Amino acid sequence: MLDSLKKIFSSDDDRPVSTTGKPDIPREKSAELYEKSKKYFPGGVNSPVRAFKSVFGTPLFIERGDGCYVWDADGNQFIDFCGSWGPLILGHNHPKIKEKVSEVMQQGMSFGAPTALENELAELILKSNSLIEKIRFVSSGTEAVMSAIRLARGYTKRDKILKFEGCYHGHVDSLLVKAGSGLVTFGETSSAGVPKSFADETIVIPLNDRTAVEEAFKQFPDQIAAIIIEGVPANNGLLIQDKEFVQFLRDITQQKGSLLIFDEVITGFRLGFEGAAKHYGIKPDILTYGKIIGGGLPVGMYGASAEIMSNVSPDGAVYQAGTLSGNPVAMAAGIAQLTELLRSGFYKDLNNKTQEFVESIQRFTAAKNYKFKVFSIGSIFWFAFTDKDIKTAEDIDASSMEKFKVFHRELLNRGIYLGPSGYEVGFVSAAHNKTELEKTKRAIFDSLDIVFRTAAKFSKEESK
């Protein structure tokens, strides 16, 4: 079936070919830049998904952004639902962030020394986040998770970490692993260059499986330092977990003397100021954050109780450092952005806007009997070509990604930009207004009609 879908939905040379008679957007300048970039970077990019390997055509090279719009090197304008993969909750080039950053840059851009801006951003966060008492700024979400894992091991004096298949926690060696065969397994490396000995300290089990969690603690008594899970798994589809399962993780870690780590790099300050932990009403032991707290600049952060954080150097024996940690320009962007998020009604307005957007699309697909579902939480959404509830990575039909390729192309042709993979989520920002969301819905409706009409035609021809 997958090969058949590829045949109908793909062109021979994998260039974007419109199925509507509508011209494909020009990509000549982006294509030229891409050819040049391949001389400098592996695959021509500095992060793999940007290479557009999962969709049609060459990558779009973005030149500028403003509000909810981006423009590429060929002058194409798009309504953007990628938002730099989540950080731009206020939209592109927000005036208050730009003003604050410009002001701070006049004084210098890096010192490798403490600044008052670090205190200001920390106070802003801790005053409105009841889940943590002390924090440490780093420069990326991956670095935050790496540090949290080290802290959990140092605090518990245990070595093993339990993670879930389908959850991504950055390119940390010990977490860049996948499940082997069996209910409870040591991780198998999912990247060259990760030693097997590193993966052997990571236990990987299926999501939403209490039995597997219990079995892991039986097989490795007094060895598991922590369970780590995304606040809401959102790197491999949007795998929304029931509160009962998340509460079970909280309960069993407390019973077994392990820690619970919430990776809230995506969900932190996105679902609400206190993220998924507040949404579930559950207090993890350590939380990691990123993306939004940098206002579009590189920042990460991990936090916990004062007791746990007292183990971090220079107070304790868990070493972690960073030359650019607490960078003043990034701190300034974070201060400006988080101040806006604390405005009364901000999250209510954003989440209601997203819910209306999602429900309109779902009503359309239901009326058309399309096998298509929109998963959403807060201002995060995910389009899936399915009619089933999806809670694990194994529930995702790989063949549906061929439909997404066409869907993505048709949306680009209509001025809508999504991340270039059917496994990636989208984000609504405060900058998306009713006019842009209505235009997006019409583009989605037209694009879905094309996808399902093409699929129906193929199915009819196959049955002859």
C-alpha positions in Angstrom: 0.0 0.0 0.0 2.8 2.4 0.9 4.5 1.9 -2.5 1.1 2.4 -4.3 0.6 5.7 -2.4 4.1 6.9 -3.4 3.4 6.1 -7.0 0.3 8.2 -7.2 1.4 11.1 -4.9 5.0 11.4 -6.1 6.7 12.7 -9.2 9.5 10.8 -10.8 12.2 13.3 -9.7 10.5 14.4 -6.5 10.0 18.0 -7.6 6.8 19.6 -6.5 4.2 19.1 -9.2 0.8 20.6 -8.5 -2.2 18.3 -8.9 -4.6 21.3 -9.2 -3.4 23.2 -12.2 -2.4 25.9 -9.7 1.2 26.9 -10.4 3.7 25.8 -7.8 5.4 28.6 -5.9 8.7 29.8 -7.4 11.7 28.3 -5.6 14.6 29.3 -7.9 16.4 31.4 -5.4 15.9 29.0 -2.6 17.0 26.2 -4.8 20.2 28.1 -5.7 20.9 28.9 -2.0 20.3 25.2 -1.2 22.8 24.0 -3.8 25.4 26.4 -2.4 24.7 25.5 1.2 25.3 21.8 0.5 29.0 22.8 -0.1 29.2 24.0 3.5 26.8 21.9 5.7 25.9 18.2 5.8 22.8 17.9 3.7 22.9 21.7 3.2 21.3 22.4 6.6 22.1 22.9 10.3 19.3 20.8 11.6 18.0 17.7 9.7 14.3 18.4 9.3 15.0 21.6 7.5 16.2 19.6 4.5 12.6 19.0 3.3 13.3 15.3 2.9 9.8 14.4 4.0 8.0 16.7 1.6 8.2 17.9 -2.0 10.8 20.3 -3.3 13.9 22.0 -2.0 13.9 23.9 1.4 12.6 27.4 1.5 15.2 29.9 2.6 13.4 32.4 4.8 14.5 36.0 4.6 12.3 37.8 7.1 9.3 37.5 9.3 6.7 39.9 10.8 3.7 39.0 12.9 2.3 35.7 11.7 4.0 36.0 8.2 7.3 34.9 6.8 8.8 35.7 3.3 11.3 33.4 1.5 14.2 34.3 -0.8 11.9 34.2 -3.8 9.5 36.7 -2.3 6.7 34.2 -1.5 4.6 35.2 1.5 3.3 32.6 3.9 1.1 32.5 7.0 3.5 30.7 9.4 2.4 28.0 11.8 5.9 26.7 12.5 7.0 29.8 14.5 10.6 28.7 14.7 9.3 25.4 16.0 7.4 27.0 18.9 9.3 29.9 20.5 7.5 32.7 18.7 4.3 32.6 20.7 3.9 36.4 20.1 4.7 36.1 16.4 7.7 37.3 14.4 9.6 40.5 15.1 7.4 41.5 18.0 8.0 45.2 18.7 8.5 44.9 22.5 11.0 42.1 22.1 12.9 44.0 19.4 12.9 47.2 21.5 14.2 45.4 24.6 16.9 43.5 22.7 18.1 46.6 20.9 18.4 48.5 24.2 20.5 45.8 25.8 22.7 45.3 22.8 23.9 48.8 23.0 25.7 47.8 26.3 27.3 44.7 24.9 26.3 41.2 23.8 28.2 38.8 25.9 30.3 39.0 29.1 30.6 35.5 30.5 29.8 37.1 33.9 26.7 37.7 35.9 24.3 40.4 34.9 21.2 41.9 36.5 19.2 40.7 33.5 19.6 37.1 34.7 18.1 38.0 38.0 15.3 39.9 36.3 14.2 37.0 34.1 14.6 34.4 36.9 12.4 36.5 39.2 9.8 36.9 36.5 9.7 33.1 36.1 9.8 32.0 39.7 7.2 34.5 40.9 4.7 32.9 38.6 5.8 29.3 38.5 5.0 27.4 41.7 6.7 24.2 40.5 10.3 25.3 40.9 12.3 27.2 43.5 15.7 27.6 41.8 16.8 27.5 38.2 19.9 27.4 36.0 19.9 29.0 32.5 21.7 27.2 29.7 21.8 27.7 25.9 19.4 25.1 24.5 16.7 22.6 25.3 19.1 19.7 24.7 21.6 21.2 27.2 18.8 21.6 29.7 17.8 18.0 29.4 21.4 16.8 29.5 21.9 18.7 32.8 18.6 17.5 34.3 19.6 13.9 33.7 23.0 14.4 35.3 21.4 16.1 38.2 18.9 13.3 38.7 21.7 10.7 38.7 23.8 12.8 41.1 20.9 13.4 43.5 19.7 9.8 43.6 23.1 8.1 43.2 21.6 5.9 40.6 22.6 5.5 36.9 19.6 4.3 34.8 17.1 6.5 33.1 13.7 5.4 31.9 12.3 7.1 28.8 9.4 6.4 26.4 9.4 5.4 22.8 8.2 8.3 20.7 9.5 11.0 23.1 12.4 13.1 21.9 14.6 14.9 24.4 17.2 16.5 22.2 20.4 14.9 20.9 21.7 13.8 24.3 23.8 10.6 23.8 22.0 8.6 26.5 18.6 9.6 25.3 19.1 9.3 21.5 17.9 5.7 21.7 15.0 3.7 20.5 13.3 0.6 21.9 14.5 -2.8 21.2 12.3 -5.9 21.0 10.4 -6.8 24.2 8.3 -5.1 26.7 11.2 -3.6 28.7 14.5 -3.1 26.9 17.7 -1.2 27.1 17.8 1.4 24.4 19.3 0.8 21.1 21.2 3.7 19.6 19.3 5.6 17.0 22.4 7.5 15.8 25.8 6.6 14.8 28.4 7.8 17.3 26.4 6.9 20.4 28.3 4.2 22.3 26.3 1.1 23.3 27.5 1.6 26.8 25.7 4.9 27.0 22.5 3.4 25.6 22.7 0.6 28.1 22.0 3.1 30.9 18.7 4.0 29.3 15.5 1.8 29.5 13.0 2.4 26.7 9.4 1.3 27.0 6.2 2.1 25.2 4.1 5.1 26.0 0.8 4.7 27.9 1.9 1.3 29.3 1.7 0.9 33.0 2.7 -2.7 33.0 5.9 -1.9 31.2 6.8 0.8 33.8 6.1 -1.6 36.7 8.1 -4.3 35.0 11.1 -1.9 34.5 11.2 -1.2 38.3 11.0 -4.9 39.0 13.9 -5.7 36.6 16.0 -2.9 37.8 15.3 -2.3 41.5 17.0 0.7 43.1 18.8 1.4 39.8 16.4 3.9 38.1 17.4 7.5 38.8 14.5 9.1 36.9 11.6 8.7 34.5 11.7 11.4 31.8 8.7 12.3 29.6 7.7 15.2 27.5 5.1 17.4 29.2 2.9 16.4 26.3 4.8 14.3 23.7 5.0 16.6 20.7 8.0 15.6 18.7 6.5 12.6 17.0 3.0 13.6 16.5 1.0 15.1 19.3 0.6 12.1 21.7 -1.7 13.5 24.4 -1.5 11.3 27.5 -4.4 10.7 29.9 -3.9 12.4 33.3 -4.3 9.0 35.0 -1.1 7.7 33.3 0.9 10.8 34.1 -0.3 10.6 37.7 0.7 6.9 37.8 4.3 8.0 36.8 4.3 10.5 39.6 3.1 7.9 42.1 5.5 5.1 41.2 8.6 7.3 41.1 7.8 8.5 44.6 7.3 4.9 45.8 10.5 3.7 44.2 12.8 6.6 45.2 13.2 7.8 41.7 12.7 11.3 40.2 10.1 12.4 37.7 11.4 14.8 35.0 9.1 16.7 32.7 10.7 17.8 29.5 8.7 21.0 28.9 11.0 22.5 26.2 7.9 22.7 23.9 5.0 22.8 26.4 6.5 25.1 29.0 5.0 28.6 28.8 3.0 27.4 25.8 0.1 25.6 27.4 0.2 28.2 30.1 2.9 29.9 32.2 3.3 26.7 34.2 3.0 24.4 31.2 1.9 20.8 31.1 2.6 20.2 34.8 0.0 22.8 35.7 -2.4 21.3 33.0 -2.2 17.9 34.6 -2.0 19.2 38.2 1.2 17.2 38.8 4.4 18.4 40.3 7.5 16.8 38.8 10.9 16.8 40.6 12.8 18.4 37.8 11.5 20.4 34.8 13.4 21.5 31.7 12.4 24.5 29.5 13.5 26.2 26.4 12.2 27.8 23.2 9.6 30.4 24.5 11.8 31.7 27.4 14.3 33.0 24.9 11.9 35.1 22.9 13.3 33.6 19.7 16.9 33.5 20.8 18.8 30.4 22.0 18.0 29.6 25.7 17.3 26.6 27.8 16.6 26.2 31.5 16.2 23.5 34.1 14.7 23.9 37.6 13.6 22.0 40.7 13.3 22.5 44.4 16.0 24.4 46.3 17.0 21.1 47.8 17.6 19.3 44.5 19.2 22.3 42.9 21.6 22.6 45.8 23.4 19.6 44.3 24.5 21.7 41.2 28.0 23.2 41.2 29.2 25.4 42.8 26.9 24.5 45.6 27.1 20.8 45.0 29.0 18.1 43.2 27.0 17.9 40.0 29.1 19.9 37.5 27.5 22.0 34.8 28.7 25.2 33.1 28.2 27.3 30.0 30.1 30.3 28.6 27.0 31.8 27.1 24.5 30.7 29.8 22.4 33.7 30.8 23.5 35.6 27.7 22.2 39.2 28.2 20.6 39.5 24.8 18.7 36.3 25.2 17.7 37.3 28.7 16.4 40.6 27.4 14.3 38.8 24.8 12.9 36.5 27.4 12.0 39.3 29.8 10.1 41.1 27.1 8.2 38.0 25.9 7.3 36.5 29.3 6.1 39.9 30.5 3.5 39.8 27.6 2.5 36.2 28.5 1.7 37.3 32.0 -0.9 39.8 30.7 -4.4 39.0 32.0 -6.3 36.7 29.6 -3.3 36.0 27.3 -3.5 32.2 27.4 -7.3 32.1 27.5 -7.5 34.2 24.3 -4.8 32.2 22.5 -6.1 28.8 23.5 -9.7 29.7 22.6 -8.6 31.0 19.2 -6.8 27.7 18.6 -9.7 25.6 19.7 -12.1 27.4 17.3 -9.6 27.0 14.5 -9.2 23.3 15.1 -12.9 22.6 15.6 -13.8 24.4 12.3 -11.4 22.1 10.5 -12.7 19.0 12.2 -16.3 19.9 11.3 -15.4 20.3 7.7 -13.6 16.9 7.6 -16.5 15.2 9.4 -19.0 16.6 6.9 -16.8 15.2 4.1 -16.2 11.9 5.8 -12.5 12.4 5.4 -10.1 10.2 7.4 -8.4 13.2 9.0 -8.1 14.3 12.6 -6.7 17.4 14.3 -5.2 16.7 17.7 -4.7 19.8 19.8 -3.9 21.0 23.3 -3.5 24.7 24.2 -2.2 26.4 21.1 -0.4 23.3 19.7 -2.0 21.3 17.0 -1.2 18.3 14.8 -2.8 17.2 11.5 -3.0 13.4 11.1 -4.6 11.4 8.2 -6.5 9.0 10.5 -9.8 8.6 12.2 -8.3 6.9 15.3 -7.1 8.3 18.6 -3.3 8.3 18.7 -1.4 8.0 22.0 1.8 6.2 20.9 4.3 6.5 18.1 3.3 2.9 17.0 -0.3 4.2 16.4 0.9 6.4 13.6 0.3 5.0 10.1 3.6 5.6 8.2 1.8 5.4 4.8 -0.3 8.4 5.7 2.8 10.6 5.4 2.5 10.3 1.6 -0.8 12.2 1.9 0.9 14.8 4.1 3.4 15.4 1.3 0.7 16.5 -1.0 -1.1 18.4 1.7 2.1 20.3 2.6 2.7 21.2 -1.1 -0.9 22.4 -1.7 -0.7 24.5 1.5 2.6 26.1 0.4 1.0 26.9 -3.0 -1.8 28.7 -1.1 0.5 30.6 1.2 0.5 28.5 4.3 3.7 27.3 6.0 3.8 24.2 8.2 6.9 22.4 9.4 8.1 20.1 6.6 7.2 16.7 8.2 3.9 15.0 8.9 5.2 14.1 12.4 5.7 17.7 13.4 3.2 19.8 15.3 2.0 23.3 14.5 1.6 26.4 16.6 -0.9 29.2 16.7 0.5 32.5 17.9 -0.9 35.7 19.4 -0.2 37.3 16.0 -2.6 35.1 14.1 -5.9 37.1 13.8 -9.3 36.0 12.5 -8.6 37.1 8.9 -5.4 34.9 8.7 -7.0 32.0 10.4 -10.0 32.1 8.0 -7.7 32.3 5.0 -5.8 29.3 6.4 -9.0 27.3 6.9 -10.0 27.8 3.3 -6.6 26.7 2.2 -6.8 23.6 4.3 -10.2 22.8 3.0 -9.1 23.1 -0.6 -5.9 21.2 0.0 -7.7 18.3 1.7 -10.2 18.1 -1.2 -7.2 17.6 -3.5 -5.6 15.0 -1.3 -8.7 12.9 -0.9 -9.9 13.3 -4.4 -6.6 12.1 -5.7 -6.6 9.2 -3.3 -10.2 8.2 -4.2 -9.4 8.3 -7.9 -6.4 6.0 -7.3 -8.5 3.6 -5.2 -11.1 3.4 -7.9 -8.5 2.6 -10.6 -6.9 0.0 -8.3 -10.2 -1.8 -7.9 -10.8 -2.2 -11.7 
